[in-house]
Amino acid sequence: MAADLIHDAARMGMKVCTAKITDTRSGPDVGKMIDADAHEILDFTNERYASTFGLNLQQLLDITHNLIARMAAKETDLLILEDCR
């Protein structure tokens, strides 16, 4: 799970930026990322989607691309993407 990676990297002093790119809701996973001490947290709701259920491949790729671009613009040591699988 992303939260474990975030926690370990944060303990090593790294600034971790993470994004949840797919799911039917974002709350619980984002909460775990906060608890793991992520520096910056984004998810599909930042791209104006309440859920990624039923989206086509191009929409999912657009979400992923946009979230990566946002994270890359931050001062961070590590980028982590998580999906719902």
C-alpha positions in Angstrom: 0.0 0.0 0.0 1.2 3.5 -0.7 0.8 4.6 2.9 3.6 2.2 3.9 5.9 3.5 1.3 5.1 7.1 2.3 5.7 6.4 5.9 9.0 4.7 5.3 10.2 7.5 3.0 9.0 10.2 5.4 10.9 8.6 8.2 14.1 8.8 6.1 13.5 12.6 5.8 12.1 12.6 2.2 9.3 14.9 1.1 6.7 12.6 -0.5 4.1 13.7 -2.9 1.4 11.1 -3.6 -1.8 10.8 -5.7 -4.7 8.4 -5.7 -5.6 8.1 -9.4 -8.6 5.8 -9.5 -11.4 4.6 -7.2 -15.0 5.2 -6.3 -14.1 7.4 -3.4 -11.0 9.1 -2.0 -11.5 9.6 1.7 -10.1 6.5 3.5 -6.9 6.3 1.4 -6.2 10.0 1.5 -6.6 9.8 5.3 -4.0 7.0 5.4 -1.7 9.1 3.3 -2.1 12.0 5.7 -1.4 9.7 8.7 1.8 8.4 6.9 3.1 12.0 6.7 2.8 12.7 3.0 4.1 16.2 2.1 1.5 16.7 -0.6 -1.6 14.6 -1.4 -3.7 14.8 -4.6 -6.4 12.6 -6.0 -8.9 12.4 -8.8 -11.2 14.9 -7.1 -8.5 17.5 -7.8 -9.4 16.9 -11.4 -13.1 17.5 -10.7 -14.2 13.8 -10.7 -16.1 12.5 -7.7 -15.2 8.9 -8.8 -13.4 7.3 -11.7 -16.0 4.5 -12.1 -17.2 4.3 -15.7 -14.5 6.6 -17.1 -12.9 5.7 -20.4 -9.2 5.1 -20.9 -8.5 8.6 -22.2 -10.2 10.2 -19.2 -8.1 8.0 -16.9 -4.9 8.8 -18.8 -5.7 12.6 -18.6 -6.3 12.4 -14.8 -3.0 10.5 -14.4 -1.0 12.9 -16.6 -2.5 16.0 -14.9 -1.8 14.6 -11.4 1.8 13.7 -12.3 2.3 17.2 -13.7 1.0 18.8 -10.5 3.2 16.6 -8.3 6.3 17.2 -10.5 5.8 21.0 -10.0 6.2 20.6 -6.2 9.4 20.5 -4.3 9.5 16.8 -3.5 11.9 13.9 -3.3 9.5 11.1 -4.2 6.3 10.8 -6.3 4.0 7.9 -5.5 0.8 7.0 -7.5 -1.8 4.7 -6.2 -4.8 3.1 -7.9 -7.7 1.1 -6.6 -6.3 -2.3 -7.3 
